[in-house]
Amino acid sequence: MNLSGSIDFKPKLISALKDYSSEKFKNDLVAGIVVGIVALPLAIAFGIASGVSPTVGLITAIIGGFIVSAAGGCSVQIGGPTGAFIVIVYNIIANFGLEGLAVATLMAGLILVALGFFHLGTVIKFIPYPIVVGFTAGIALTIFSTQINDFFGLGLKNVPSEFIPKWGMYISNFGNVDWITLGVGLLALAIIILTPKVSRRLPGALIAIILVTAVVSLVPGLNVETIGDRFGSLSTDIPEPHGFELNMATINRLLPSAFTIAILGAIESLLSATVADGVTGTRTNSNTELIGQGLANIIVPFFGGIPVTGAIARTMTNITNGGRTPVAGVVHAIVLFLIFLFLMPLINLIPMACLAAVLIVVSYNMSGWRTIRAIFHNPKSDISVLALTFLLTVIFDLTIAIEMGLLLAVILFLRRVMENTEIKVYSEQLDIAEGSETTIHEVLNVNPGVEVYEIDGPFFFGVATKFDELMRNTLGRKPTVRIIRMRKVPFIDSTGLHNLEVLIKSSQEEGIHVVLSGVKDNVRASLMNAGIGRLLGEDHICDHITKAVAMANKLAPADGQFETCRG
């Protein structure tokens, strides 16, 4: 991770076109058409589940998918609306309206671009896996919950967005199940589940929508709510760009939501790209991918769209059908655009129960129940992070879940670091090879009055406090020299510097010399910048323990006298 240097923006489309061929175009064309067809029902379903119209879902897939492929850093990534955003988008619309969603999406895009500009493309490595699994499973359960009304044909209006009140309303109204609607939903569900058993290349969701829509349209007496019934005739007009009001009050209110969209988008996109790289053998430029995702989320809101990210299912469909360059993603966007222009009247006929079945399968695939089962064999701290993130996602919202999950993960990580960081005390003799891989042992004689403290691990605020407590609780004879061995200290933070400064000053006031040993270059630079070098004297900062012990033995001769600490 490098925060400096030139901007790492090298879209894969540009490099792919340099040696492009008709054979590659043929493969990309076929893959792009298939992915476009597969993406159609998902874009519609995700749009409706997010609280917007099917048209918005399609527009997002068209514009966002095109930009992700044209400006991204992955050769095969397919972008668009995904199930992971349903919960956060729905909540933002409920609390701030469509304009609030547009502002939050724009801000998230800017955050993603900033992450790419500052070379933070490896951000996914800093998100603990139990958090990812926890909020993904929570999102899956929430998506499933939002589809009960349409799947069972309960006909409920103003269903609460909160999980517990929502299920309370469902349970109290299960006597109003519309059996025809339920039958349509079960038929669609069966087709989606059974289609892969016939051929994995067939898009089960699309086949279910085509067959079930045909049955509902052609069989008399099947009175089932359709997209057209709920949303009216869908427009085929290309939306014109529009602006929205930006002010500090709005930005402050929506910043947490924007942060959640950005982090979630980064995680999902880079995870999808990583999986794709493993299958195709290519290498994604993570920084460029984040910038591409950011640009998509900056532009889409001006056309009324919802957040965009890399979609792993559509990306894998692209790969399995022969797509190997971003041209396939561009073709997929063009296919969706043609469907938008010429086939929107047919989309009006799709039953809502059929879309509910599509999203129920999506939620099942997202749940990752096998992964959850495996994590329950991990340490209790991982289980705690997963459970907390899951419950907060379901009961409250994704923003709180990610923030609290990250906070708990950081706390648990720091506790593990503190537990694994050792502070050893030596006197009289010191084996300089102890704790290293060398087989050559050299024992140094340490004069009375010299104590050696070795810190094994980073000298950050938690360890600094631990070291300070050890120094204060050391009873017995007051030494003449304290050697602090720092060969295994990879970094030191401001708290560690402060505690070290306090230790040096208090030791000097008591007439005790302090010598630092084995200081790494980056740690030495931090010490110098903090003024420790001037306070201690640069000759008291040694690069090896033999030099430090030699200096300490001169300061505390073997026949010298030293004081005893008073209790």
C-alpha positions as CSV (number, residue, x, y, z in Angstrom):
1,M,0.0,0.0,0.0
2,N,1.5,3.3,-1.1
3,L,-0.1,6.6,-0.4
4,S,2.2,8.5,-2.6
5,G,3.3,8.5,-6.2
6,S,1.4,8.9,-9.5
7,I,-2.2,8.1,-10.0
8,D,-2.6,4.4,-10.7
9,F,-5.4,4.6,-13.3
10,K,-4.9,2.2,-16.1
11,P,-8.3,0.9,-17.5
12,K,-8.1,-2.6,-18.8
13,L,-10.2,-1.7,-21.8
14,I,-7.3,0.4,-23.2
15,S,-4.7,-2.3,-22.9
16,A,-7.1,-5.0,-24.2
17,L,-7.8,-3.1,-27.4
18,K,-4.1,-2.9,-28.3
19,D,-3.9,-6.5,-29.5
20,Y,-7.6,-7.1,-30.0
21,S,-8.7,-9.6,-32.7
22,S,-11.9,-10.8,-34.4
23,E,-11.8,-14.1,-32.4
24,K,-11.7,-12.2,-29.1
25,F,-14.6,-10.0,-30.3
26,K,-16.6,-13.1,-31.2
27,N,-16.1,-14.6,-27.7
28,D,-16.8,-11.2,-26.0
29,L,-19.9,-10.7,-28.1
30,V,-21.5,-14.1,-27.2
31,A,-20.6,-13.6,-23.5
32,G,-21.9,-10.0,-23.4
33,I,-25.2,-11.1,-24.9
34,V,-25.6,-13.9,-22.4
35,V,-24.7,-11.7,-19.5
36,G,-27.1,-9.0,-20.6
37,I,-29.9,-11.5,-20.7
38,V,-29.0,-12.8,-17.3
39,A,-28.6,-9.3,-15.8
40,L,-32.1,-8.2,-17.0
41,P,-34.2,-9.9,-14.3
42,L,-31.7,-9.2,-11.6
43,A,-31.6,-5.5,-12.5
44,I,-35.4,-5.3,-12.4
45,A,-35.7,-7.3,-9.2
46,F,-32.9,-5.4,-7.4
47,G,-34.5,-2.1,-8.4
48,I,-37.9,-3.0,-7.1
49,A,-36.5,-4.5,-3.9
50,S,-34.5,-1.3,-3.3
51,G,-37.6,0.8,-3.3
52,V,-37.3,2.3,-6.8
53,S,-38.9,1.4,-10.1
54,P,-37.7,-1.4,-12.5
55,T,-36.6,1.4,-14.9
56,V,-34.2,2.7,-12.4
57,G,-32.7,-0.8,-11.9
58,L,-32.2,-1.1,-15.7
59,I,-30.7,2.4,-16.1
60,T,-28.3,1.6,-13.3
61,A,-27.2,-1.6,-14.9
62,I,-26.8,0.1,-18.3
63,I,-24.8,3.2,-17.3
64,G,-23.0,1.7,-14.3
65,G,-22.2,-1.5,-16.2
66,F,-20.8,0.4,-19.1
67,I,-18.6,2.7,-17.0
68,V,-17.3,-0.2,-14.8
69,S,-16.2,-2.1,-17.9
70,A,-14.8,0.9,-19.7
71,A,-12.9,2.4,-16.8
72,G,-12.3,-0.5,-14.4
73,G,-9.1,-2.4,-13.6
74,C,-10.6,-5.9,-14.1
75,S,-10.8,-7.5,-17.5
76,V,-14.0,-9.5,-16.9
77,Q,-15.8,-7.5,-14.2
78,I,-19.6,-6.9,-14.8
79,G,-21.0,-4.0,-12.8
80,G,-24.5,-3.1,-11.9
81,P,-27.0,-3.0,-9.0
82,T,-26.5,-5.9,-6.5
83,G,-28.4,-7.5,-3.7
84,A,-25.9,-6.3,-1.1
85,F,-27.1,-2.7,-1.6
86,I,-30.8,-3.4,-1.3
87,V,-30.9,-2.9,2.5
88,I,-28.9,0.3,2.6
89,V,-30.6,1.8,-0.4
90,Y,-34.1,1.0,0.9
91,N,-33.2,2.6,4.3
92,I,-31.7,5.7,2.7
93,I,-34.8,6.3,0.6
94,A,-37.1,5.7,3.6
95,N,-35.2,8.3,5.6
96,F,-33.9,10.8,3.1
97,G,-35.8,10.2,-0.1
98,L,-34.5,9.7,-3.7
99,E,-32.5,12.9,-3.6
100,G,-30.8,11.8,-0.4
101,L,-29.9,8.5,-2.1
102,A,-28.5,10.4,-5.1
103,V,-26.3,12.5,-2.8
104,A,-25.1,9.5,-0.8
105,T,-24.3,7.6,-4.0
106,L,-22.3,10.5,-5.4
107,M,-20.4,10.9,-2.1
108,A,-19.7,7.2,-2.1
109,G,-18.3,7.5,-5.6
110,L,-16.0,10.3,-4.5
111,I,-14.8,8.1,-1.6
112,L,-14.1,5.2,-3.9
113,V,-12.1,7.4,-6.3
114,A,-10.1,8.8,-3.4
115,L,-9.3,5.2,-2.2
116,G,-8.0,4.5,-5.7
117,F,-6.0,7.7,-6.0
118,F,-4.3,7.1,-2.6
119,H,-3.4,3.5,-3.7
120,L,-5.7,1.8,-1.2
121,G,-6.8,-0.9,-3.6
122,T,-6.0,-3.5,-1.0
123,V,-8.7,-2.2,1.3
124,I,-10.4,-5.5,1.3
125,K,-7.5,-7.1,3.2
126,F,-8.3,-4.8,6.2
127,I,-11.9,-6.0,6.5
128,P,-12.0,-9.1,8.7
129,Y,-13.7,-12.1,7.1
130,P,-16.2,-12.7,9.9
131,I,-17.5,-9.1,9.3
132,V,-18.0,-9.7,5.6
133,V,-19.8,-13.0,6.2
134,G,-21.9,-11.5,9.0
135,F,-23.3,-8.6,7.1
136,T,-23.7,-10.6,3.9
137,A,-25.8,-13.2,5.8
138,G,-27.7,-10.4,7.5
139,I,-28.4,-8.8,4.1
140,A,-29.5,-12.1,2.7
141,L,-32.1,-12.6,5.6
142,T,-33.3,-9.0,5.1
143,I,-33.8,-9.5,1.4
144,F,-35.7,-12.7,2.0
145,S,-37.9,-10.9,4.5
146,T,-38.8,-8.2,2.0
147,Q,-40.1,-10.7,-0.5
148,I,-42.6,-12.5,1.8
149,N,-45.5,-10.1,1.0
150,D,-45.2,-10.5,-2.8
151,F,-44.4,-14.3,-2.7
152,F,-47.4,-15.2,-0.6
153,G,-49.7,-12.5,-2.1
154,L,-50.5,-11.0,1.3
155,G,-51.5,-7.7,-0.3
156,L,-50.1,-5.7,2.7
157,K,-49.5,-1.9,2.3
158,N,-47.0,0.2,4.3
159,V,-45.0,-2.8,5.5
160,P,-42.6,-1.6,8.3
161,S,-38.9,-1.5,7.2
162,E,-37.7,-2.8,10.6
163,F,-37.2,-6.5,10.8
164,I,-39.1,-7.4,13.9
165,P,-42.2,-5.3,13.2
166,K,-42.2,-6.5,9.6
167,W,-42.4,-10.2,10.7
168,G,-45.0,-9.3,13.3
169,M,-47.2,-8.0,10.5
170,Y,-46.5,-11.0,8.4
171,I,-47.4,-13.5,11.1
172,S,-50.6,-11.7,12.0
173,N,-51.7,-11.7,8.3
174,F,-50.7,-15.2,7.1
175,G,-54.3,-16.1,7.1
176,N,-54.7,-13.8,4.0
177,V,-52.4,-15.9,1.7
178,D,-53.4,-15.7,-1.9
179,W,-52.9,-19.3,-3.0
180,I,-52.8,-18.5,-6.7
181,T,-50.0,-16.0,-6.1
182,L,-48.2,-18.5,-3.9
183,G,-48.5,-21.2,-6.6
184,V,-47.0,-18.8,-9.2
185,G,-44.1,-18.0,-6.9
186,L,-43.5,-21.7,-6.2
187,L,-43.6,-22.5,-9.9
188,A,-41.0,-19.8,-10.5
189,L,-38.9,-21.0,-7.6
190,A,-38.9,-24.6,-8.9
191,I,-37.9,-23.5,-12.4
192,I,-35.0,-21.5,-11.0
193,I,-33.8,-24.4,-8.9
194,L,-34.2,-27.1,-11.5
195,T,-32.8,-25.2,-14.6
196,P,-29.1,-25.6,-13.5
197,K,-29.7,-29.4,-13.3
198,V,-30.5,-29.3,-17.0
199,S,-27.7,-27.0,-18.0
200,R,-25.6,-24.6,-15.9
201,R,-25.3,-22.3,-18.9
202,L,-29.1,-21.6,-18.9
203,P,-30.1,-18.5,-16.9
204,G,-32.7,-20.0,-14.5
205,A,-34.1,-16.6,-13.4
206,L,-34.7,-15.5,-17.0
207,I,-36.3,-18.8,-18.0
208,A,-38.5,-18.7,-14.9
209,I,-39.6,-15.1,-15.8
210,I,-40.4,-16.0,-19.4
211,L,-42.3,-19.2,-18.7
212,V,-44.2,-18.0,-15.6
213,T,-45.1,-14.7,-17.3
214,A,-46.4,-16.6,-20.3
215,V,-48.5,-18.9,-18.1
216,V,-50.0,-16.0,-16.2
217,S,-50.7,-14.0,-19.4
218,L,-52.2,-16.9,-21.3
219,V,-54.2,-18.9,-18.7
220,P,-57.5,-17.2,-17.9
221,G,-58.5,-16.6,-14.3
222,L,-54.9,-16.2,-13.0
223,N,-55.3,-12.8,-11.3
224,V,-51.8,-12.1,-10.1
225,E,-50.2,-8.7,-9.5
226,T,-47.6,-7.7,-12.1
227,I,-45.0,-5.0,-12.5
228,G,-47.4,-3.0,-14.7
229,D,-50.1,-3.3,-12.0
230,R,-47.8,-1.8,-9.3
231,F,-45.8,0.7,-11.3
232,G,-48.0,1.5,-14.3
233,S,-46.7,1.5,-17.8
234,L,-42.9,1.7,-17.7
235,S,-41.3,4.5,-19.7
236,T,-38.9,3.9,-22.5
237,D,-37.6,7.4,-22.6
238,I,-33.9,7.9,-21.9
239,P,-33.7,9.9,-18.7
240,E,-32.1,13.3,-18.9
241,P,-29.3,14.2,-16.6
242,H,-30.5,16.2,-13.6
243,G,-28.8,17.9,-10.6
244,F,-29.6,17.9,-6.9
245,E,-29.0,20.2,-4.0
246,L,-25.7,19.8,-2.1
247,N,-25.1,21.6,1.3
248,M,-23.1,20.8,4.4
249,A,-26.2,19.8,6.4
250,T,-27.1,17.2,3.8
251,I,-23.5,16.0,3.5
252,N,-23.2,15.6,7.3
253,R,-26.4,13.6,7.5
254,L,-25.6,11.3,4.6
255,L,-21.9,10.8,5.2
256,P,-22.3,7.6,7.3
257,S,-24.5,6.1,4.6
258,A,-22.1,7.1,1.8
259,F,-19.2,5.6,3.8
260,T,-21.2,2.3,4.0
261,I,-21.9,2.3,0.3
262,A,-18.3,2.9,-0.5
263,I,-16.9,0.3,1.8
264,L,-19.5,-2.3,0.7
265,G,-18.8,-1.5,-2.9
266,A,-15.1,-1.8,-2.5
267,I,-15.4,-5.1,-0.7
268,E,-17.8,-6.6,-3.2
269,S,-16.0,-5.4,-6.3
270,L,-12.5,-6.4,-5.2
271,L,-13.8,-9.8,-3.9
272,S,-15.5,-10.4,-7.3
273,A,-12.3,-9.3,-9.1
274,T,-10.2,-11.6,-6.9
275,V,-12.4,-14.6,-7.7
276,A,-12.3,-13.7,-11.4
277,D,-8.5,-13.5,-11.3
278,G,-8.3,-17.0,-9.8
279,V,-10.4,-18.4,-12.6
280,T,-8.9,-16.6,-15.6
281,G,-5.3,-16.2,-14.4
282,T,-5.4,-12.4,-15.0
283,R,-4.5,-9.7,-12.5
284,T,-6.8,-6.9,-11.5
285,N,-5.4,-3.4,-10.9
286,S,-7.2,-2.8,-7.6
287,N,-6.7,0.9,-7.6
288,T,-8.0,1.4,-11.1
289,E,-10.9,-0.9,-10.3
290,L,-11.9,1.3,-7.3
291,I,-11.6,4.5,-9.5
292,G,-13.8,2.9,-12.1
293,Q,-16.4,1.9,-9.5
294,G,-16.2,5.4,-8.1
295,L,-16.7,7.0,-11.5
296,A,-19.8,4.8,-12.1
297,N,-21.3,5.9,-8.7
298,I,-20.5,9.5,-9.4
299,I,-22.3,9.5,-12.8
300,V,-25.2,7.2,-12.2
301,P,-27.0,9.4,-9.6
302,F,-27.4,12.2,-12.2
303,F,-29.6,9.8,-14.2
304,G,-31.6,8.7,-11.2
305,G,-29.7,5.4,-10.7
306,I,-28.8,3.5,-7.5
307,P,-25.3,2.4,-6.3
308,V,-23.2,0.3,-8.6
309,T,-20.7,-2.4,-7.8
310,G,-19.0,-5.5,-9.3
311,A,-21.5,-8.4,-9.4
312,I,-19.8,-11.8,-8.8
313,A,-22.6,-13.9,-10.3
314,R,-22.7,-11.9,-13.5
315,T,-18.9,-11.8,-13.7
316,M,-18.7,-15.6,-13.4
317,T,-21.4,-15.9,-16.1
318,N,-19.3,-13.7,-18.3
319,I,-16.2,-15.9,-17.7
320,T,-18.0,-19.2,-18.3
321,N,-19.4,-18.0,-21.6
322,G,-16.0,-16.9,-23.0
323,G,-15.7,-13.3,-22.0
324,R,-12.0,-12.3,-21.5
325,T,-11.9,-8.5,-22.1
326,P,-13.9,-5.5,-20.9
327,V,-15.6,-5.5,-24.4
328,A,-17.9,-8.2,-23.1
329,G,-19.1,-5.9,-20.3
330,V,-19.7,-3.1,-22.8
331,V,-21.7,-5.5,-25.0
332,H,-23.8,-6.5,-21.9
333,A,-24.6,-2.8,-21.3
334,I,-25.6,-2.3,-24.9
335,V,-27.9,-5.4,-24.8
336,L,-29.7,-4.1,-21.7
337,F,-30.0,-0.7,-23.5
338,L,-31.7,-2.3,-26.5
339,I,-34.0,-4.2,-24.2
340,F,-34.8,-0.9,-22.5
341,L,-35.7,0.7,-25.8
342,F,-37.8,-2.0,-27.4
343,L,-39.0,-4.6,-24.9
344,M,-40.2,-2.5,-21.9
345,P,-43.9,-3.2,-22.6
346,L,-43.3,-6.9,-22.1
347,I,-41.6,-6.3,-18.7
348,N,-44.9,-4.8,-17.5
349,L,-46.4,-8.4,-17.7
350,I,-43.9,-10.0,-15.2
351,P,-45.6,-11.2,-12.0
352,M,-44.3,-9.7,-8.8
353,A,-44.4,-13.2,-7.2
354,C,-41.9,-14.4,-9.9
355,L,-39.5,-11.6,-9.0
356,A,-39.9,-12.5,-5.4
357,A,-38.8,-16.0,-6.2
358,V,-35.7,-14.7,-8.0
359,L,-34.7,-12.7,-5.0
360,I,-35.4,-15.5,-2.6
361,V,-32.9,-17.6,-4.5
362,V,-30.5,-14.7,-4.5
363,S,-30.8,-14.4,-0.7
364,Y,-30.2,-18.1,-0.3
365,N,-27.0,-17.9,-2.4
366,M,-25.9,-14.9,-0.4
367,S,-26.5,-16.4,3.0
368,G,-23.2,-18.4,3.0
369,W,-24.6,-20.8,5.6
370,R,-21.8,-23.3,4.9
371,T,-19.2,-20.6,5.6
372,I,-21.0,-19.6,8.8
373,R,-21.0,-23.2,10.0
374,A,-17.3,-23.4,9.4
375,I,-16.6,-20.2,11.2
376,F,-18.4,-21.6,14.3
377,H,-15.3,-23.9,14.7
378,N,-13.0,-20.8,14.8
379,P,-12.0,-18.8,17.9
380,K,-14.8,-17.3,19.9
381,S,-13.7,-13.8,18.9
382,D,-14.5,-14.5,15.3
383,I,-17.9,-15.9,16.2
384,S,-18.6,-12.8,18.3
385,V,-17.7,-10.5,15.4
386,L,-19.9,-12.5,13.0
387,A,-22.9,-12.7,15.3
388,L,-22.7,-9.0,16.2
389,T,-22.5,-7.9,12.6
390,F,-25.3,-10.2,11.6
391,L,-27.7,-9.1,14.3
392,L,-27.0,-5.4,13.9
393,T,-27.5,-5.8,10.1
394,V,-30.9,-7.5,10.6
395,I,-32.3,-5.6,13.6
396,F,-30.8,-2.1,12.9
397,D,-29.1,-1.3,9.6
398,L,-26.0,-2.0,7.6
399,T,-24.3,1.3,8.5
400,I,-24.4,0.5,12.2
401,A,-23.4,-3.1,11.5
402,I,-20.3,-2.2,9.6
403,E,-19.2,0.5,12.0
404,M,-19.7,-1.7,15.1
405,G,-18.3,-4.8,13.5
406,L,-15.1,-3.0,12.5
407,L,-14.8,-1.5,16.0
408,L,-15.2,-4.9,17.7
409,A,-12.7,-6.4,15.2
410,V,-10.2,-3.7,15.9
411,I,-10.6,-4.1,19.7
412,L,-10.2,-7.9,19.4
413,F,-7.2,-7.5,17.1
414,L,-5.5,-5.1,19.5
415,R,-6.1,-7.5,22.4
416,R,-4.5,-10.3,20.4
417,V,-1.5,-8.2,19.6
418,M,-1.1,-7.2,23.3
419,E,-1.4,-10.8,24.4
420,N,1.2,-11.9,21.8
421,T,3.6,-9.0,22.5
422,E,6.1,-10.0,25.2
423,I,8.3,-7.8,27.3
424,K,11.2,-9.7,28.8
425,V,13.6,-8.6,31.5
426,Y,17.3,-9.8,31.6
427,S,20.1,-9.2,34.1
428,E,23.6,-10.6,34.6
429,Q,23.7,-12.7,31.3
430,L,22.1,-12.2,27.9
431,D,22.1,-14.6,25.0
432,I,22.0,-12.3,22.0
433,A,20.7,-15.1,19.7
434,E,17.7,-15.9,21.9
435,G,14.5,-15.5,19.9
436,S,16.2,-15.6,16.5
437,E,16.8,-18.4,14.0
438,T,20.6,-18.3,14.2
439,T,22.3,-21.4,15.8
440,I,25.3,-19.4,16.9
441,H,24.9,-18.4,20.5
442,E,26.9,-15.6,22.1
443,V,26.3,-14.8,25.8
444,L,27.0,-11.3,27.0
445,N,27.9,-10.6,30.6
446,V,25.8,-7.8,32.0
447,N,27.2,-5.9,35.0
448,P,25.2,-5.5,38.1
449,G,23.2,-2.4,37.9
450,V,22.2,-3.0,34.3
451,E,18.8,-4.3,33.3
452,V,17.7,-5.2,29.8
453,Y,14.1,-5.0,28.7
454,E,13.2,-6.5,25.4
455,I,10.0,-5.6,23.6
456,D,8.8,-8.3,21.1
457,G,6.2,-6.7,19.0
458,P,4.9,-3.2,17.9
459,F,5.3,-0.4,20.5
460,F,1.8,1.1,20.1
461,F,-0.5,2.5,22.7
462,G,-1.6,-0.8,24.3
463,V,1.9,-2.2,24.6
464,A,3.3,1.2,25.7
465,T,0.9,1.1,28.7
466,K,1.8,-2.5,29.4
467,F,5.5,-1.6,29.4
468,D,5.0,1.4,31.6
469,E,3.1,-0.7,34.2
470,L,6.0,-3.3,34.1
471,M,8.5,-0.5,34.8
472,R,6.5,0.9,37.6
473,N,5.9,-2.5,39.3
474,T,9.5,-3.6,39.1
475,L,10.7,-3.9,42.7
476,G,14.2,-4.5,44.1
477,R,17.4,-2.7,43.3
478,K,17.3,0.5,41.3
479,P,19.5,0.0,38.2
480,T,22.2,2.3,37.0
481,V,21.4,1.6,33.3
482,R,18.3,0.5,31.5
483,I,18.7,-1.0,28.1
484,I,15.6,-1.2,26.0
485,R,16.1,-3.8,23.3
486,M,13.9,-2.9,20.2
487,R,15.1,-5.3,17.5
488,K,11.6,-6.8,17.2
489,V,9.7,-3.5,17.3
490,P,8.4,-3.0,13.7
491,F,6.9,0.5,14.5
492,I,6.2,2.9,17.3
493,D,3.1,5.2,17.6
494,S,2.7,8.5,19.3
495,T,1.6,6.9,22.6
496,G,4.7,4.7,22.6
497,L,6.9,7.8,21.9
498,H,5.2,9.7,24.7
499,N,5.6,6.9,27.2
500,L,9.2,6.4,26.2
501,E,9.9,10.1,26.6
502,V,8.3,10.1,30.1
503,L,10.4,7.0,31.0
504,I,13.6,8.6,29.8
505,K,12.9,11.9,31.7
506,S,11.9,10.1,34.9
507,S,15.0,7.8,34.7
508,Q,17.3,10.8,34.1
509,E,15.8,12.5,37.2
510,E,16.7,9.4,39.2
511,G,20.2,9.3,37.7
512,I,19.4,6.2,35.6
513,H,20.9,6.0,32.1
514,V,18.7,4.7,29.3
515,V,20.2,3.0,26.2
516,L,18.2,1.9,23.2
517,S,19.3,-1.1,21.2
518,G,18.6,-2.7,17.8
519,V,16.4,0.2,16.6
520,K,15.1,-0.3,13.1
521,D,15.5,2.6,10.6
522,N,11.9,3.6,10.5
523,V,11.6,3.5,14.3
524,R,14.8,5.5,14.6
525,A,13.3,8.1,12.2
526,S,10.2,8.4,14.5
527,L,12.4,8.8,17.5
528,M,14.4,11.5,15.9
529,N,11.3,13.4,14.7
530,A,9.9,13.2,18.2
531,G,13.1,14.7,19.8
532,I,14.0,11.4,21.6
533,G,17.5,11.6,20.0
534,R,18.2,15.0,21.5
535,L,16.8,14.0,24.9
536,L,18.7,10.8,25.1
537,G,21.8,11.6,23.0
538,E,22.2,9.8,19.7
539,D,25.2,7.8,21.0
540,H,22.7,6.2,23.4
541,I,20.7,4.8,20.4
542,C,22.7,1.7,19.3
543,D,22.2,-0.5,16.3
544,H,23.2,-3.7,18.1
545,I,22.9,-5.2,21.6
546,T,26.7,-5.8,21.9
547,K,27.3,-2.0,21.6
548,A,24.5,-1.3,24.0
549,V,25.8,-3.7,26.6
550,A,29.4,-2.4,26.2
551,M,28.2,1.1,26.8
552,A,26.0,0.1,29.7
553,N,28.9,-1.9,31.4
554,K,31.1,1.2,31.2
555,L,28.3,3.3,32.8
556,A,27.8,0.7,35.5
557,P,31.2,-0.9,36.4
558,A,31.2,-4.4,37.9
559,D,32.6,-3.1,41.2
560,G,30.3,-0.1,41.3
561,Q,27.6,0.6,43.8
562,F,23.9,0.9,42.9
563,E,20.9,1.8,45.0
564,T,18.0,-0.2,46.2
565,C,14.5,0.8,45.2
566,R,12.3,1.7,48.2
567,G,9.0,-0.2,48.3
